[in-house]
Amino acid sequence: MSADDKKTRTREQSDRPAGAAASGGVPRPAAGDRTPAPASSSADVDAFLARVKELAPQTTTGRGRLVFAMDATMSRQPTWDMALALQAEMFHAVAEVGGLDVQLVFFRGAGECRSSKWVSDPDALARLMTTVNCRGGYTQIGKVLSHARQETEKRKINALVYVGDCMEEAVDDLCGRAGELALHGVPVFLFQEGRDPAAEGAFREIARLTKGAWCAFDQGSADQLRALLRAVAVYASGGRAALMRLGETRDGTGARLLLTQMKRD
């Protein structure tokens, strides 16, 4: 090889991108190359916030749509019976505001999570609830949150109510699914029996993310649960304005409790 050929080859090698293969010239990351991903720009943040604002919950009028979800694992039987006795009052509470369509969702056993048809009268919901027997199993709150998102993508739902006592899932996963509901403007109202600390922490965070509310109750506080369920039903049917009007009445204890927790729109 002549001296001129050697010089030409040397120039070609020096012009090759760093880390390129000697045979094909395909770039490879250099050893130890850890180029950081670009940080989110202010424009990205502004676009995200604008999207959240577009999907923020609006005051509703007319018929409300509420998903009523319950933990139906074995420990829940006493509370299930209590909710069955109280659920009719959710419908009665919204008679002057508009109307209410409710879908029952429950989980139990080994991975069973089911939803009912939408019903618009208390007797129909009671008949659905009396067909369900509680069975042993782990919580499936993530499935409930995902189901509510899918329902509101079909047709807007105004609130999700969840009644349970414990949480046996990854809290970060639950918060991610709650965030999806928040983007669709669906507040989650969580009613916890007892004070299991892991469940309380997760339920409070879900309520915060969705601008809903968390409340604790026990088997002896049927009156409190009744007031809270009535308040959520009124909110689902008439929005915050209707909830505030209920809070000003003599029977508005539940509404006032929810309003102290719910963030301003």
C-alpha positions in Angstrom: 0.0 0.0 0.0 1.4 3.4 -1.0 1.9 6.3 1.3 -0.9 8.2 -0.3 -3.3 5.2 0.2 -2.4 5.0 3.9 -3.1 8.8 4.4 -6.5 8.4 2.6 -7.5 5.4 4.9 -6.3 7.3 8.0 -8.6 10.2 7.1 -11.6 7.9 6.5 -11.1 6.3 9.9 -10.8 9.6 11.6 -14.1 10.8 9.9 -16.0 7.7 11.2 -18.6 8.5 14.0 -17.3 7.6 17.5 -18.1 4.1 18.4 -18.9 3.0 14.8 -18.2 -0.6 13.9 -15.0 -1.1 11.9 -16.8 -3.2 9.2 -20.2 -1.6 8.7 -19.9 1.9 10.2 -23.0 1.4 12.4 -22.8 3.8 15.4 -22.6 2.0 18.8 -22.8 3.7 22.2 -19.4 4.4 23.5 -18.4 2.6 26.6 -19.7 4.5 29.6 -21.9 6.8 27.5 -24.9 7.7 29.6 -26.5 10.6 27.8 -29.4 11.8 30.0 -32.9 12.0 28.6 -34.0 15.6 27.9 -35.9 17.2 30.7 -39.6 18.1 30.3 -39.9 21.6 28.8 -42.1 24.2 30.3 -44.3 23.9 27.1 -44.8 20.2 28.0 -45.9 21.1 31.5 -48.2 23.8 30.2 -49.8 21.4 27.8 -50.4 18.8 30.5 -51.9 21.4 32.8 -54.2 22.7 30.0 -55.3 19.1 29.4 -56.2 18.7 33.1 -58.1 21.9 33.1 -60.1 20.8 30.1 -61.1 17.6 31.9 -61.8 19.2 35.3 -65.1 18.2 36.8 -68.0 20.5 35.9 -71.1 21.2 37.9 -73.8 18.7 36.8 -77.5 19.0 36.5 -80.2 16.4 35.7 -79.6 12.7 36.1 -76.4 11.7 37.8 -74.4 8.5 37.2 -72.6 6.9 40.1 -70.5 3.8 40.4 -71.1 2.1 43.8 -68.2 -0.3 44.4 -67.8 -2.6 47.4 -65.2 -5.0 48.7 -67.2 -8.3 48.9 -64.5 -10.4 50.5 -65.4 -12.4 53.5 -64.7 -9.8 56.2 -67.2 -7.4 54.5 -70.5 -9.2 55.1 -71.6 -7.0 58.0 -70.9 -3.8 56.0 -72.5 -5.2 52.9 -75.7 -5.8 54.8 -75.5 -2.3 56.2 -75.0 -0.8 52.8 -78.0 -2.9 51.4 -80.2 -1.3 54.1 -79.0 2.2 53.4 -78.6 2.3 49.6 -82.3 3.2 48.9 -81.7 6.6 50.6 -79.2 7.5 48.0 -82.0 7.6 45.4 -84.5 9.3 47.7 -82.0 12.1 48.5 -81.8 13.2 44.9 -85.5 13.3 44.1 -85.5 17.1 44.2 -82.2 17.6 42.5 -82.7 15.3 39.4 -82.2 11.6 39.2 -79.6 9.0 39.8 -78.4 6.0 37.8 -76.2 3.6 39.8 -74.0 0.7 38.8 -72.9 -1.8 41.4 -69.3 -3.1 41.2 -67.9 -5.7 43.6 -64.9 -8.0 43.9 -64.4 -11.2 45.9 -62.8 -14.6 45.8 -59.9 -15.5 43.5 -59.8 -12.6 41.0 -63.6 -12.2 40.6 -64.6 -8.6 39.9 -68.1 -7.9 38.4 -70.3 -5.0 37.5 -74.1 -4.8 37.2 -76.2 -3.1 34.6 -77.1 0.6 35.3 -80.3 0.9 37.4 -82.4 3.9 38.3 -84.5 2.8 41.2 -83.6 1.5 44.7 -85.5 -1.8 44.5 -83.5 -2.8 41.4 -80.2 -2.1 43.1 -81.4 -3.9 46.2 -82.3 -7.0 44.2 -78.8 -7.0 42.7 -77.1 -6.7 46.1 -79.1 -9.5 47.6 -77.8 -11.9 45.0 -74.2 -11.3 46.1 -72.6 -13.5 48.8 -69.2 -12.4 50.3 -66.3 -14.7 49.7 -62.7 -14.8 50.9 -60.0 -13.2 48.7 -57.7 -10.3 48.2 -58.6 -6.7 47.3 -59.0 -5.7 43.7 -59.3 -1.9 44.0 -57.2 -1.4 40.9 -59.8 -3.2 38.8 -62.5 -1.0 40.2 -60.6 2.2 39.3 -59.9 0.9 35.8 -63.5 -0.1 35.3 -64.7 3.4 36.4 -62.3 5.0 33.8 -63.7 2.7 31.1 -67.3 3.6 32.0 -66.7 7.3 32.0 -65.0 7.1 28.6 -68.2 5.6 27.3 -70.5 8.1 29.0 -69.6 10.6 31.8 -69.9 9.3 35.4 -70.1 11.9 38.1 -68.6 10.0 41.1 -67.2 6.7 42.3 -68.1 5.4 45.7 -65.9 2.7 47.3 -66.6 0.9 50.6 -63.9 -1.3 52.0 -61.7 -2.0 55.0 -58.2 -2.9 53.7 -55.8 -2.6 50.8 -53.5 -5.4 49.6 -52.2 -4.0 46.3 -49.3 -1.8 45.2 -50.3 1.7 46.2 -48.3 3.4 43.4 -50.3 1.4 40.9 -53.6 2.5 42.5 -52.5 6.1 42.5 -51.6 5.8 38.8 -55.1 4.6 38.0 -56.6 7.2 40.3 -54.7 9.8 38.3 -56.4 8.6 35.1 -59.8 9.2 36.8 -58.7 12.6 37.9 -58.0 13.6 34.3 -61.6 12.6 33.4 -63.0 14.6 36.3 -64.3 11.7 38.4 -64.0 12.2 42.1 -63.6 9.1 44.3 -65.3 8.9 47.7 -63.8 6.2 49.9 -65.6 5.0 53.0 -63.3 2.9 55.2 -64.5 0.6 57.9 -62.0 0.5 60.7 -58.6 2.2 60.6 -56.2 -0.1 58.9 -53.2 2.3 58.4 -52.1 0.9 55.0 -55.6 1.2 53.6 -56.1 4.7 55.2 -52.9 6.0 53.6 -53.9 4.7 50.1 -57.5 5.8 50.4 -56.5 9.3 51.5 -54.1 9.7 48.5 -56.7 8.4 46.0 -59.2 10.9 47.4 -56.6 13.7 47.2 -55.7 12.9 43.6 -59.3 12.8 42.4 -60.6 15.7 44.5 -62.9 13.3 46.3 -63.0 12.5 50.0 -62.1 9.8 52.5 -64.1 9.0 55.7 -63.8 6.3 58.3 -66.8 4.5 59.9 -67.5 1.4 61.9 -70.3 -1.1 62.1 -72.0 1.0 64.7 -72.1 4.2 62.6 -74.9 3.4 60.2 -76.3 7.0 60.6 -72.9 8.4 59.5 -72.7 6.2 56.5 -76.3 7.0 55.6 -75.5 10.7 55.7 -72.4 10.3 53.6 -74.0 8.2 50.9 -76.9 10.7 50.6 -74.3 13.5 50.2 -72.4 11.7 47.5 -75.7 11.0 45.6 -76.7 14.6 45.7 -73.2 15.6 44.5 -73.4 13.1 41.6 -76.8 14.4 40.5 -76.4 18.2 41.2 -72.8 19.0 41.5 -71.0 21.0 44.2 -73.8 23.6 44.3 -76.4 21.0 45.3 -74.0 19.6 47.9 -73.5 23.0 49.4 -77.3 23.5 49.6 -77.6 20.2 51.3 -74.9 21.2 53.7 -76.9 24.2 54.8 -79.8 22.1 55.9 -80.5 20.4 59.2 -79.7 17.0 57.6 -76.6 18.1 55.9 -74.0 16.6 58.2 -72.6 14.3 55.6 -72.5 17.1 53.0 -70.6 19.3 55.4 -68.1 16.6 56.1 -67.4 15.9 52.5 -67.1 19.6 51.7 -64.4 20.0 54.3 -62.3 17.5 52.4 -63.0 18.1 48.8 -60.7 20.6 47.0 -62.1 23.5 45.1 -62.6 22.9 41.4 
